[in-house]
Amino acid sequence: MAEQVTRKPYVREVPRMLWFLRHPRYMRYMAREFSCLFIGAYTLMLVVGLKRLAEGPDAWAGFLAALGSPGAIVFHLFALAFSAYHSITWFRLTPKAMPVQIGDTFVADRVISGAHYAGWALVSLVVLWLAGAF
């Protein structure tokens, strides 16, 4: 009977924290995932604003005053930056997530991404127009 040789199996080391700092692609991925926290917080802030609006003019005035604080302004800048980053990275990813085939050929990636950017610009212009910006 042959003797069994046992070896210690190779186990790759997986760092528990900060693993995403090893490669720029991982850092971009984590930044995109982190952006959802600011987008979610901004959404909650909008819901609180609707609640204050329903509570009456005094509550609404207090909410608007709170939005003018330095902390709220910094939060809005972060939320804007992260939402723009999230949108741009999603539009870059869209051709891979939803390839469009017409006949035997696929629509070029830049056409799909460009259509999303054009839609984003159109919706932004409509919102600005409705807000009275021009």
N, CA, C and O of each residue as an XYZ file, in Angstrom:
536
protein
N       0.841     -1.172      0.000
C       0.000      0.000      0.000
C       0.887      1.236      0.000
O       1.821      1.353      0.793
N       0.576      2.145     -0.898
C       1.389      3.357     -1.034
C       1.081      4.319      0.095
O      -0.049      4.462      0.563
N       2.127      4.950      0.489
C       1.988      5.934      1.552
C       1.357      7.216      1.001
O       1.752      7.694     -0.063
N       0.394      7.765      1.712
C      -0.263      8.994      1.269
C       0.571     10.193      1.682
O       0.989     10.314      2.834
N       0.807     11.077      0.719
C       1.566     12.293      1.012
C       0.571     13.425      1.171
O      -0.223     13.700      0.271
N       0.618     14.052      2.276
C      -0.270     15.201      2.490
C       0.552     16.462      2.451
O       1.630     16.564      3.037
N       0.004     17.409      1.746
C       0.667     18.707      1.671
C      -0.298     19.774      2.160
O      -1.518     19.615      2.122
N       0.278     20.829      2.604
C      -0.535     21.969      3.004
C      -1.011     22.662      1.731
O      -0.185     23.079      0.919
N      -2.315     22.793      1.539
C      -2.809     23.426      0.302
C      -2.489     24.914      0.285
O      -2.397     25.568      1.324
N      -2.325     25.423     -0.926
C      -2.065     26.857     -1.080
C      -3.359     27.625     -0.865
O      -4.376     27.344     -1.500
N      -3.308     28.572      0.013
C      -4.451     29.432      0.278
C      -4.010     30.855      0.001
O      -3.128     31.395      0.670
N      -4.640     31.448     -0.994
C      -4.269     32.815     -1.365
C      -4.713     33.787     -0.290
O      -5.827     33.701      0.227
N      -3.837     34.702      0.033
C      -4.145     35.701      1.056
C      -5.108     36.729      0.476
O      -4.851     37.315     -0.576
N      -6.210     36.938      1.170
C      -7.195     37.938      0.767
C      -7.298     38.945      1.909
O      -7.785     38.617      2.991
N      -6.840     40.161      1.666
C      -6.917     41.160      2.741
C      -8.364     41.511      3.049
O      -9.189     41.645      2.144
N      -8.655     41.655      4.293
C     -10.031     41.940      4.701
C     -10.420     43.397      4.465
O     -11.569     43.685      4.130
N      -9.490     44.299      4.633
C      -9.786     45.728      4.494
C      -8.867     46.337      3.440
O      -7.731     45.898      3.258
N      -9.360     47.320      2.776
C      -8.598     48.117      1.820
C      -8.034     47.293      0.654
O      -6.993     47.647      0.100
N      -8.694     46.224      0.286
C      -8.251     45.405     -0.842
C      -8.337     46.171     -2.149
O      -7.600     45.888     -3.094
N      -9.236     47.139     -2.200
C      -9.467     47.874     -3.442
C      -8.361     48.881     -3.745
O      -8.333     49.449     -4.836
N      -7.452     49.111     -2.800
C      -6.357     50.049     -3.040
C      -5.234     49.426     -3.867
O      -4.272     50.112     -4.212
N      -5.340     48.154     -4.187
C      -4.274     47.463     -4.916
C      -4.256     47.759     -6.408
O      -3.228     47.570     -7.058
N      -5.362     48.215     -6.958
C      -5.437     48.432     -8.405
C      -6.373     49.610     -8.682
O      -7.428     49.709     -8.056
N      -6.008     50.508     -9.608
C      -6.870     51.663     -9.901
C      -8.273     51.274    -10.350
O      -9.233     51.985    -10.053
N      -8.407     50.160    -11.059
C      -9.731     49.717    -11.503
C     -10.623     49.398    -10.308
O     -11.813     49.712    -10.320
N     -10.055     48.775     -9.278
C     -10.814     48.460     -8.076
C     -11.205     49.742     -7.340
O     -12.295     49.833     -6.776
N     -10.309     50.731     -7.350
C     -10.606     52.001     -6.673
C     -11.759     52.705     -7.380
O     -12.639     53.262     -6.723
N     -11.765     52.685     -8.719
C     -12.879     53.298     -9.462
C     -14.190     52.573     -9.166
O     -15.238     53.201     -9.015
N     -14.119     51.258     -9.087
C     -15.304     50.462     -8.771
C     -15.853     50.836     -7.389
O     -17.056     51.043     -7.226
N     -14.973     50.917     -6.414
C     -15.424     51.237     -5.062
C     -15.919     52.674     -4.951
O     -16.847     52.948     -4.190
N     -15.317     53.593     -5.697
C     -15.810     54.973     -5.699
C     -17.228     55.015     -6.264
O     -18.080     55.750     -5.763
N     -17.476     54.227     -7.304
C     -18.823     54.182     -7.883
C     -19.812     53.593     -6.880
O     -20.926     54.096     -6.737
N     -19.412     52.540     -6.192
C     -20.289     51.942     -5.191
C     -20.496     52.881     -4.004
O     -21.591     52.939     -3.445
N     -19.464     53.608     -3.621
C     -19.560     54.563     -2.510
C     -20.487     55.721     -2.863
O     -21.115     56.309     -1.982
N     -20.572     56.048     -4.152
C     -21.405     57.177     -4.578
C     -22.873     56.957     -4.238
O     -23.612     57.925     -4.053
N     -23.305     55.719     -4.153
C     -24.720     55.461     -3.866
C     -25.103     55.954     -2.470
O     -26.270     56.263     -2.230
N     -24.149     56.032     -1.551
C     -24.467     56.536     -0.215
C     -24.895     57.998     -0.277
O     -25.862     58.390      0.377
N     -24.181     58.808     -1.059
C     -24.539     60.215     -1.188
C     -25.842     60.388     -1.957
O     -26.644     61.263     -1.629
N     -26.055     59.573     -2.962
C     -27.293     59.653     -3.734
C     -28.479     59.248     -2.861
O     -29.536     59.876     -2.919
N     -28.308     58.214     -2.061
C     -29.367     57.806     -1.138
C     -29.643     58.863     -0.076
O     -30.801     59.130      0.246
N     -28.591     59.467      0.470
C     -28.778     60.519      1.474
C     -29.472     61.732      0.867
O     -30.308     62.362      1.514
N     -29.125     62.060     -0.378
C     -29.782     63.182     -1.044
C     -31.262     62.876     -1.269
O     -32.105     63.760     -1.122
N     -31.578     61.650     -1.619
C     -32.973     61.251     -1.796
C     -33.743     61.379     -0.490
O     -34.870     61.872     -0.481
N     -33.148     60.942      0.605
C     -33.795     61.091      1.912
C     -33.997     62.559      2.264
O     -35.019     62.928      2.843
N     -33.018     63.401      1.912
C     -33.162     64.830      2.176
C     -34.347     65.407      1.393
O     -35.078     66.253      1.908
N     -34.536     64.954      0.161
C     -35.681     65.412     -0.628
C     -37.000     64.958     -0.008
O     -37.975     65.710     -0.019
N     -37.045     63.752      0.527
C     -38.261     63.260      1.182
C     -38.552     64.089      2.431
O     -39.705     64.428      2.699
N     -37.507     64.415      3.195
C     -37.693     65.276      4.372
C     -38.209     66.645      3.932
O     -39.070     67.222      4.597
N     -37.693     67.171      2.816
C     -38.172     68.441      2.298
C     -39.649     68.394      1.929
O     -40.381     69.347      2.196
N     -40.093     67.307      1.325
C     -41.518     67.165      1.003
C     -42.361     67.099      2.271
O     -43.461     67.648      2.326
N     -41.833     66.421      3.290
C     -42.560     66.349      4.571
C     -42.677     67.730      5.197
O     -43.742     68.102      5.692
N     -41.590     68.490      5.178
C     -41.611     69.846      5.738
C     -42.563     70.750      4.943
O     -43.251     71.594      5.517
N     -42.594     70.567      3.644
C     -43.504     71.347      2.805
C     -44.956     71.040      3.165
O     -45.792     71.942      3.195
N     -45.255     69.779      3.437
C     -46.610     69.386      3.817
C     -46.973     69.878      5.215
O     -48.154     70.038      5.525
N     -45.974     70.120      6.061
C     -46.232     70.567      7.430
C     -46.584     72.045      7.516
O     -47.119     72.498      8.527
N     -46.289     72.799      6.462
C     -46.680     74.199      6.466
C     -45.522     75.144      6.188
O     -44.372     74.725      6.062
N     -45.856     76.453      6.092
C     -44.850     77.450      5.711
C     -43.697     77.593      6.699
O     -42.556     77.811      6.290
N     -43.978     77.473      7.981
C     -42.898     77.627      8.965
C     -41.893     76.479      8.881
O     -40.684     76.704      8.932
N     -42.392     75.259      8.753
C     -41.501     74.102      8.631
C     -40.702     74.186      7.330
O     -39.515     73.859      7.305
N     -41.353     74.624      6.254
C     -40.662     74.757      4.965
C     -39.570     75.822      5.040
O     -38.476     75.625      4.511
N     -39.858     76.943      5.689
C     -38.866     78.010      5.841
C     -37.667     77.513      6.654
O     -36.525     77.847      6.336
N     -37.916     76.722      7.694
C     -36.819     76.156      8.483
C     -35.968     75.191      7.661
O     -34.744     75.156      7.790
N     -36.635     74.410      6.817
C     -35.912     73.487      5.952
C     -35.031     74.245      4.970
O     -33.875     73.877      4.758
N     -35.567     75.299      4.373
C     -34.785     76.104      3.433
C     -33.616     76.792      4.130
O     -32.535     76.921      3.557
N     -33.837     77.232      5.366
C     -32.741     77.853      6.124
C     -31.641     76.828      6.399
O     -30.456     77.156      6.339
N     -32.031     75.589      6.701
C     -31.035     74.544      6.951
C     -30.241     74.227      5.685
O     -29.060     73.888      5.767
N     -30.870     74.333      4.524
C     -30.169     74.075      3.271
C     -29.109     75.127      2.974
O     -28.194     74.881      2.189
N     -29.223     76.284      3.589
C     -28.248     77.345      3.380
C     -27.025     77.248      4.274
O     -26.108     78.060      4.153
N     -26.994     76.277      5.164
C     -25.852     76.136      6.074
C     -24.629     75.632      5.310
O     -24.778     74.972      4.281
N     -23.427     75.929      5.792
C     -22.206     75.469      5.104
C     -22.133     73.944      4.964
O     -21.676     73.436      3.940
N     -22.577     73.225      5.978
C     -22.561     71.766      5.901
C     -23.465     71.241      4.799
O     -23.107     70.298      4.093
N     -24.646     71.853      4.647
C     -25.573     71.424      3.600
C     -25.019     71.744      2.215
O     -25.197     70.973      1.273
N     -24.352     72.878      2.102
C     -23.770     73.241      0.802
C     -22.651     72.270      0.427
O     -22.564     71.844     -0.725
N     -21.802     71.919      1.382
C     -20.738     70.948      1.124
C     -21.347     69.596      0.759
O     -20.874     68.928     -0.161
N     -22.402     69.191      1.483
C     -23.077     67.933      1.164
C     -23.625     67.949     -0.265
O     -23.493     66.965     -0.993
N     -24.236     69.061     -0.662
C     -24.774     69.159     -2.026
C     -23.663     69.068     -3.074
O     -23.851     68.452     -4.123
N     -22.531     69.665     -2.799
C     -21.418     69.573     -3.755
C     -20.915     68.136     -3.880
O     -20.638     67.664     -4.983
N     -20.799     67.442     -2.743
C     -20.396     66.034     -2.791
C     -21.444     65.194     -3.519
O     -21.102     64.345     -4.343
N     -22.718     65.433     -3.213
C     -23.786     64.667     -3.870
C     -23.787     64.919     -5.374
O     -23.992     63.993     -6.159
N     -23.560     66.157     -5.776
C     -23.510     66.469     -7.207
C     -22.319     65.782     -7.871
O     -22.459     65.188     -8.940
N     -21.159     65.861     -7.246
C     -19.966     65.236     -7.824
C     -20.130     63.722     -7.929
O     -19.803     63.132     -8.958
N     -20.632     63.094     -6.874
C     -20.788     61.640     -6.910
C     -21.892     61.205     -7.863
O     -21.771     60.159     -8.502
N     -22.965     61.983     -7.972
C     -24.012     61.594     -8.917
C     -23.525     61.747    -10.353
O     -23.874     60.935    -11.209
N     -22.726     62.773    -10.632
C     -22.153     62.919    -11.973
C     -21.192     61.766    -12.263
O     -21.221     61.200    -13.356
N     -20.347     61.413    -11.303
C     -19.418     60.291    -11.475
C     -20.182     58.985    -11.710
O     -19.826     58.196    -12.585
N     -21.231     58.768    -10.920
C     -22.040     57.564    -11.046
C     -22.684     57.494    -12.430
O     -22.689     56.435    -13.057
N     -23.225     58.613    -12.908
C     -23.869     58.641    -14.218
C     -22.864     58.405    -15.337
O     -23.121     57.625    -16.253
N     -21.730     59.073    -15.264
C     -20.718     58.935    -16.318
C     -20.202     57.503    -16.384
O     -20.059     56.949    -17.474
N     -19.922     56.900    -15.243
C     -19.427     55.525    -15.268
C     -20.508     54.567    -15.747
O     -20.198     53.569    -16.398
N     -21.766     54.848    -15.439
C     -22.833     53.982    -15.929
C     -22.981     54.121    -17.445
O     -23.165     53.123    -18.141
N     -22.901     55.337    -17.956
C     -23.030     55.525    -19.405
C     -21.871     54.867    -20.152
O     -22.051     54.400    -21.276
N     -20.703     54.825    -19.552
C     -19.573     54.118    -20.166
C     -19.793     52.600    -20.154
O     -19.336     51.890    -21.050
N     -20.482     52.126    -19.150
C     -20.734     50.700    -18.997
C     -21.927     50.219    -19.827
O     -22.009     49.036    -20.158
N     -22.833     51.104    -20.159
C     -24.077     50.733    -20.826
C     -23.886     49.897    -22.086
O     -24.614     48.917    -22.247
N     -22.959     50.213    -22.990
C     -22.825     49.369    -24.186
C     -22.472     47.916    -23.870
O     -22.799     47.017    -24.645
N     -21.813     47.684    -22.749
C     -21.489     46.315    -22.372
C     -22.672     45.643    -21.679
O     -22.849     44.429    -21.785
N     -23.475     46.424    -20.977
C     -24.630     45.879    -20.266
C     -25.815     45.659    -21.200
O     -26.630     44.767    -20.967
N     -25.917     46.468    -22.258
C     -27.047     46.343    -23.169
C     -26.585     46.538    -24.613
O     -26.843     47.585    -25.208
N     -25.918     45.559    -25.170
C     -25.492     45.675    -26.566
C     -26.705     45.640    -27.490
O     -27.607     44.820    -27.317
N     -26.717     46.531    -28.465
C     -27.832     46.625    -29.409
C     -27.372     46.034    -30.735
O     -26.366     46.452    -31.308
N     -28.131     45.056    -31.206
C     -27.783     44.396    -32.461
C     -28.838     44.734    -33.504
O     -30.038     44.580    -33.278
N     -28.353     45.202    -34.659
C     -29.233     45.469    -35.792
C     -28.745     44.579    -36.929
O     -27.671     44.795    -37.490
N     -29.542     43.590    -37.254
C     -29.110     42.624    -38.262
C     -27.966     41.787    -37.709
O     -28.076     41.195    -36.635
N     -26.867     41.744    -38.455
C     -25.705     40.974    -38.027
C     -24.666     41.810    -37.292
O     -23.698     41.264    -36.764
N     -24.851     43.117    -37.251
C     -23.848     43.988    -36.629
C     -24.382     44.602    -35.348
O     -25.587     44.763    -35.156
N     -23.443     44.936    -34.487
C     -23.788     45.597    -33.232
C     -23.585     47.100    -33.382
O     -22.673     47.554    -34.073
N     -24.447     47.854    -32.726
C     -24.310     49.311    -32.724
C     -23.029     49.663    -31.977
O     -22.715     49.059    -30.951
N     -22.297     50.635    -32.491
C     -21.030     51.041    -31.877
C     -21.248     51.531    -30.449
O     -22.268     52.145    -30.137
N     -20.265     51.244    -29.585
C     -20.348     51.640    -28.179
C     -20.544     53.144    -28.031
O     -21.329     53.594    -27.197
N     -19.832     53.915    -28.838
C     -19.918     55.376    -28.700
C     -21.302     55.897    -29.072
O     -21.720     56.936    -28.562
N     -22.019     55.198    -29.948
C     -23.382     55.614    -30.316
C     -24.326     55.385    -29.144
O     -25.160     56.237    -28.836
N     -24.196     54.235    -28.491
C     -25.063     53.938    -27.346
C     -24.776     54.910    -26.204
O     -25.700     55.486    -25.629
N     -23.503     55.093    -25.875
C     -23.150     56.038    -24.808
C     -23.565     57.453    -25.181
O     -24.094     58.187    -24.347
N     -23.327     57.838    -26.433
C     -23.708     59.177    -26.882
C     -25.196     59.429    -26.770
O     -25.614     60.530    -26.412
N     -26.003     58.422    -27.073
C     -27.455     58.573    -26.938
C     -27.841     58.815    -25.478
O     -28.736     59.610    -25.191
N     -27.172     58.136    -24.572
C     -27.462     58.354    -23.148
C     -27.039     59.757    -22.706
O     -27.767     60.421    -21.967
N     -25.870     60.206    -23.155
C     -25.440     61.568    -22.813
C     -26.399     62.601    -23.397
O     -26.712     63.594    -22.740
N     -26.864     62.379    -24.615
C     -27.807     63.311    -25.240
C     -29.121     63.350    -24.467
O     -29.689     64.421    -24.255
N     -29.601     62.189    -24.050
C     -30.819     62.152    -23.231
C     -30.630     62.858    -21.904
O     -31.527     63.560    -21.436
N     -29.467     62.677    -21.295
C     -29.153     63.338    -20.025
C     -29.155     64.855    -20.217
O     -29.711     65.589    -19.400
N     -28.532     65.316    -21.295
C     -28.486     66.753    -21.570
C     -29.884     67.303    -21.830
O     -30.222     68.385    -21.350
N     -30.699     66.572    -22.583
C     -32.057     67.028    -22.882
C     -32.901     67.129    -21.617
O     -33.589     68.127    -21.401
N     -32.847     66.102    -20.789
C     -33.615     66.133    -19.535
C     -33.115     67.272    -18.642
O     -33.922     67.948    -18.004
N     -31.807     67.491    -18.587
C     -31.256     68.583    -17.776
C     -31.746     69.936    -18.276
O     -32.107     70.798    -17.475
N     -31.763     70.129    -19.588
C     -32.260     71.391    -20.148
C     -33.738     71.599    -19.860
O     -34.157     72.717    -19.561
N     -34.527     70.545    -19.944
C     -35.958     70.668    -19.633
C     -36.161     71.026    -18.167
O     -36.999     71.869    -17.843
N     -35.408     70.398    -17.287
C     -35.536     70.711    -15.855
C     -35.124     72.146    -15.590
O     -35.798     72.851    -14.838
N     -34.030     72.593    -16.192
C     -33.594     73.988    -16.023
C     -34.630     74.966    -16.581
O     -34.879     76.019    -15.996
N     -35.227     74.608    -17.710
C     -36.261     75.467    -18.294
C     -37.490     75.532    -17.374
O     -38.044     76.609    -17.158
N     -37.912     74.387    -16.836
C     -39.055     74.361    -15.917
C     -38.759     75.121    -14.618
O     -39.663     75.675    -13.994
N     -37.478     75.138    -14.222
C     -37.096     75.852    -13.002
C     -36.967     77.352    -13.230
O     -36.805     78.119    -12.280
N     -37.040     77.769    -14.498
C     -36.952     79.185    -14.807
C     -35.541     79.702    -14.941
O     -35.312     80.906    -14.832
N     -34.582     78.809    -15.176
C     -33.204     79.237    -15.296
C     -32.962     80.004    -16.584
O     -32.036     80.811    -16.661
N     -33.792     79.759    -17.602
C     -33.720     80.518    -18.849
C     -35.040     80.471    -19.564
O     -35.181     81.053    -20.640
